[in-house]
Amino acid sequence: MYKKNKKNPPVKGKISKSFWDKEYKTSEHLILSDEPSSDMVKFTNWAERNSEWFPFPKQGLVLDVGCGNGRNVIYMSETYKMRGVGFDISEVAVNQASRTAGSKKLGIDFFVQSAKDTLPVADEKVDVVLDMMTSHFLNQEERGKYLAEVVRVLKPFGWFFFKSFIIDEDQHAQRLLKENPGEEAGTYIHPKIGVAEHVWGEEELRAYLEPHFTIHKFMKSHKHVKDGKAWKRRTVSVYAEKKRA
C-alpha cells in the first residue's frame, strides 16, 4: 500500500533500481511487510481444495517474480517444502530475502534482475509462478515477452498466481490516467513515486492470459470505494492454470 502525504517524488520515468533499493532501506513511500500476502494464501488454500492433483509438491519449484524481501516464496517453501527461485530489481531486497531464507535453511535461490529479463529457470521446470504487483511496471512489448517466459518455464498444468491493478469502477485509476497519462494506453505516471504503471481492463487481461491459461478464478477487490468516494486502488487476483500445448 502507498503511504500518504509524501513530497518530492522521483523524476517521472521508468522504474529504477535506485528507487526500490531506497524503499527497502527506508520504506519512504510504500508500506512493506514481512508477512505473506493474504491474497496469495487464499490462492494456495483454494488450489489445495480444488486442483485435480496436489498443486504444491514437495521439492517442486516456485518462482517469485519481483520477490521483494522474499516473504511469499519463503512462505511457500516453509509451508509446502518446495524449492524456490526469487528475483527482484532491488539488491537491498534480495539481500534481505537471502538472509531470511538462509536463517531458516530453506532451499531458495535469489537473484537481482528485472522482469524484463529472461527468467532464470529452464523450460517447464516450475510448478507455480507468483506475480504480485510486478509486471504492471512493464510496457506493452515487455509484457508480451514476459508472459512468453512465464509460459516457457511453467510445467503443463502449472499454476500462475497473478495480481495487478484493474480499472473497472476504480475512480482513482481513472483520475490518474486522465491527469498523469503515460506513453501507452492504460498507463499513467504515479504522482507519488514517479513511475509508469499499467492498469488492466478485464477484457484486456483475459485476452492476455487465455491463449495460454485456463482461468479458474478472476476476483476483483471490493475496497476501492468508501462513503461513495475513491479510496484504495482496485486490484484483481487471477488463478490461472497452464494449458497443455
C-alpha positions as CSV (number, residue, x, y, z in Angstrom):
1,M,0.0,0.0,0.0
2,Y,1.2,3.5,-0.7
3,K,1.9,5.9,2.2
4,K,0.2,9.2,2.1
5,N,1.3,12.8,2.0
6,K,4.9,12.3,0.7
7,K,6.5,15.2,-1.1
8,N,9.2,15.3,-3.8
9,P,8.6,12.1,-5.7
10,P,11.3,10.8,-8.0
11,V,11.6,12.2,-11.5
12,K,8.9,10.8,-13.9
13,G,10.1,7.9,-15.9
14,K,10.7,4.1,-15.9
15,I,11.0,2.4,-12.6
16,S,14.6,2.4,-11.3
17,K,16.7,0.1,-9.2
18,S,17.8,3.0,-7.0
19,F,14.2,3.8,-6.1
20,W,13.5,0.3,-4.9
21,D,16.8,0.0,-3.1
22,K,15.9,3.1,-1.1
23,E,12.4,1.8,-0.4
24,Y,13.7,-1.4,1.1
25,K,16.0,0.6,3.3
26,T,13.6,3.3,4.4
27,S,10.0,2.4,3.4
28,E,9.6,6.1,2.5
29,H,6.7,5.7,0.0
30,L,5.4,2.2,0.5
31,I,4.3,0.1,3.4
32,L,6.3,-3.1,3.4
33,S,5.6,-6.3,5.3
34,D,7.3,-9.5,6.4
35,E,4.1,-11.4,6.4
36,P,2.9,-13.4,3.3
37,S,0.3,-11.8,1.1
38,S,-3.2,-12.7,2.3
39,D,-4.3,-12.9,-1.3
40,M,-1.6,-15.5,-2.1
41,V,-2.5,-17.5,1.0
42,K,-6.2,-17.5,-0.2
43,F,-4.9,-18.8,-3.6
44,T,-2.9,-21.6,-2.0
45,N,-5.8,-22.7,0.2
46,W,-8.2,-22.6,-2.8
47,A,-5.8,-24.6,-5.0
48,E,-5.3,-27.3,-2.4
49,R,-9.1,-27.8,-2.2
50,N,-9.9,-27.6,-5.9
51,S,-6.9,-28.9,-8.0
52,E,-7.3,-32.3,-9.6
53,W,-3.9,-33.2,-8.0
54,F,-1.9,-31.6,-5.3
55,P,-0.5,-28.4,-6.8
56,F,2.4,-27.7,-4.5
57,P,4.6,-30.9,-4.5
58,K,7.4,-31.4,-2.0
59,Q,10.6,-30.4,-3.7
60,G,8.6,-28.8,-6.5
61,L,9.7,-25.3,-7.7
62,V,8.0,-22.0,-7.1
63,L,9.2,-18.9,-8.9
64,D,8.5,-15.5,-7.4
65,V,8.7,-12.6,-9.8
66,G,9.5,-9.3,-8.1
67,C,10.0,-11.2,-4.8
68,G,10.9,-8.1,-2.7
69,N,12.0,-9.3,0.7
70,G,11.0,-12.9,-0.2
71,R,8.0,-13.1,2.1
72,N,5.8,-15.0,-0.3
73,V,8.3,-17.6,-1.7
74,I,9.6,-18.1,1.8
75,Y,6.0,-18.9,2.9
76,M,5.6,-21.4,0.1
77,S,8.9,-23.1,0.9
78,E,8.1,-23.3,4.6
79,T,4.6,-24.5,4.2
80,Y,4.9,-27.0,1.3
81,K,8.7,-27.9,1.5
82,M,9.1,-26.6,-2.0
83,R,12.3,-25.2,-3.6
84,G,12.2,-21.6,-4.6
85,V,13.6,-19.1,-7.0
86,G,13.0,-15.4,-6.4
87,F,14.3,-12.2,-8.1
88,D,13.9,-8.5,-7.8
89,I,15.3,-5.4,-9.3
90,S,16.4,-4.3,-5.8
91,E,19.7,-5.6,-4.5
92,V,18.7,-4.5,-1.0
93,A,15.5,-6.5,-1.1
94,V,17.3,-9.6,-2.5
95,N,19.9,-9.4,0.3
96,Q,17.1,-9.2,2.9
97,A,15.4,-12.2,1.3
98,S,18.6,-14.2,1.2
99,R,19.3,-13.6,4.8
100,T,15.9,-14.6,6.0
101,A,15.8,-17.8,3.8
102,G,19.3,-18.6,4.9
103,S,18.4,-18.3,8.6
104,K,15.6,-20.7,8.0
105,K,17.7,-23.1,6.0
106,L,15.4,-23.0,3.0
107,G,16.2,-24.1,-0.5
108,I,15.6,-20.8,-2.2
109,D,17.9,-19.0,-4.7
110,F,17.6,-15.3,-5.1
111,F,18.8,-13.1,-8.0
112,V,19.0,-9.4,-8.8
113,Q,17.3,-8.9,-12.1
114,S,14.3,-7.3,-13.8
115,A,11.1,-8.9,-15.0
116,K,12.1,-7.7,-18.5
117,D,15.0,-10.2,-18.5
118,T,14.9,-13.9,-19.3
119,L,13.5,-15.8,-16.4
120,P,16.3,-17.7,-14.6
121,V,14.8,-21.2,-14.9
122,A,14.9,-23.9,-17.6
123,D,11.9,-24.9,-19.7
124,E,8.9,-26.5,-17.9
125,K,10.6,-26.8,-14.5
126,V,8.3,-24.6,-12.4
127,D,5.1,-25.7,-10.6
128,V,4.0,-22.2,-9.5
129,V,4.8,-18.7,-10.7
130,L,3.9,-15.8,-8.4
131,D,3.5,-12.3,-9.9
132,M,2.0,-9.9,-7.3
133,M,2.0,-6.3,-8.4
134,T,5.2,-6.6,-10.5
135,S,4.6,-6.9,-14.3
136,H,2.4,-3.8,-14.4
137,F,5.6,-1.8,-14.4
138,L,6.4,-3.2,-17.9
139,N,5.4,-1.7,-21.2
140,Q,3.3,-3.5,-23.7
141,E,6.1,-5.1,-25.6
142,E,7.8,-6.2,-22.4
143,R,4.6,-7.6,-21.0
144,G,4.3,-9.8,-24.1
145,K,7.8,-11.1,-23.8
146,Y,7.4,-11.6,-20.1
147,L,4.3,-13.8,-20.5
148,A,6.0,-15.9,-23.1
149,E,8.7,-16.5,-20.5
150,V,6.2,-17.5,-17.8
151,V,4.6,-19.9,-20.2
152,R,8.1,-21.3,-21.1
153,V,9.1,-22.1,-17.5
154,L,5.8,-23.5,-16.2
155,K,5.1,-27.2,-16.4
156,P,1.9,-28.2,-18.2
157,F,-1.0,-27.6,-15.7
158,G,1.3,-25.5,-13.6
159,W,-0.2,-22.5,-11.8
160,F,0.2,-18.8,-12.3
161,F,-1.0,-16.6,-9.5
162,F,-1.3,-13.1,-10.9
163,K,-2.3,-9.9,-9.0
164,S,-2.4,-6.4,-10.5
165,F,-4.4,-3.2,-10.8
166,I,-7.7,-3.2,-12.6
167,I,-9.6,-0.1,-13.8
168,D,-13.2,-1.4,-13.6
169,E,-15.1,1.0,-11.4
170,D,-11.8,2.4,-10.0
171,Q,-12.3,6.2,-9.8
172,H,-8.8,6.7,-8.6
173,A,-7.2,4.9,-11.5
174,Q,-9.5,6.7,-14.0
175,R,-8.3,10.1,-12.5
176,L,-4.6,9.0,-12.7
177,L,-5.0,8.1,-16.4
178,K,-6.6,11.5,-17.1
179,E,-4.3,13.7,-15.0
180,N,-0.9,11.8,-15.3
181,P,-1.0,9.8,-18.6
182,G,1.9,7.7,-19.6
183,E,3.2,7.0,-23.1
184,E,0.8,4.0,-23.7
185,A,-2.9,3.5,-23.4
186,G,-3.9,2.3,-20.0
187,T,-0.7,3.6,-18.4
188,Y,-0.2,6.6,-16.0
189,I,2.8,8.0,-14.2
190,H,2.2,7.6,-10.4
191,P,2.3,11.1,-8.9
192,K,3.9,10.0,-5.6
193,I,6.6,7.5,-6.7
194,G,7.1,8.9,-10.2
195,V,7.0,5.6,-12.2
196,A,4.9,4.3,-15.1
197,E,2.2,1.8,-14.1
198,H,-0.3,-0.1,-16.3
199,V,-3.8,-0.7,-15.2
200,W,-5.7,-3.6,-16.8
201,G,-9.2,-3.8,-18.1
202,E,-10.9,-7.1,-17.6
203,E,-11.3,-7.9,-21.3
204,E,-7.7,-6.9,-21.9
205,L,-6.4,-9.1,-19.1
206,R,-8.4,-12.1,-20.1
207,A,-7.2,-11.7,-23.7
208,Y,-3.6,-11.6,-22.4
209,L,-3.9,-14.8,-20.4
210,E,-6.5,-17.0,-22.0
211,P,-4.4,-18.2,-25.0
212,H,-2.1,-20.0,-22.6
213,F,-4.1,-20.5,-19.4
214,T,-7.4,-21.8,-18.0
215,I,-8.6,-19.1,-15.7
216,H,-10.3,-20.6,-12.7
217,K,-10.8,-17.5,-10.6
218,F,-10.9,-13.8,-11.6
219,M,-11.5,-11.8,-8.4
220,K,-11.7,-8.0,-8.2
221,S,-11.1,-6.3,-4.8
222,H,-14.0,-4.6,-3.2
223,K,-12.4,-1.9,-1.0
224,H,-11.8,0.7,-3.7
225,V,-14.8,2.9,-2.7
226,K,-15.6,4.3,0.8
227,D,-18.6,6.5,1.5
228,G,-19.1,6.8,-2.2
229,K,-15.6,8.2,-2.9
230,A,-12.5,6.7,-4.4
231,W,-10.4,5.0,-1.6
232,K,-8.0,2.2,-2.2
233,R,-6.8,1.2,-5.7
234,R,-8.7,-1.7,-7.1
235,T,-6.8,-4.9,-7.8
236,V,-7.6,-8.3,-9.4
237,S,-6.3,-11.7,-8.4
238,V,-6.2,-14.4,-11.1
239,Y,-5.8,-18.2,-10.5
240,A,-4.6,-19.4,-13.9
241,E,-3.6,-23.0,-14.8
242,K,-1.3,-23.5,-17.8
243,K,-2.9,-25.3,-20.7
244,R,-1.2,-28.3,-22.3
245,A,0.5,-27.2,-25.6
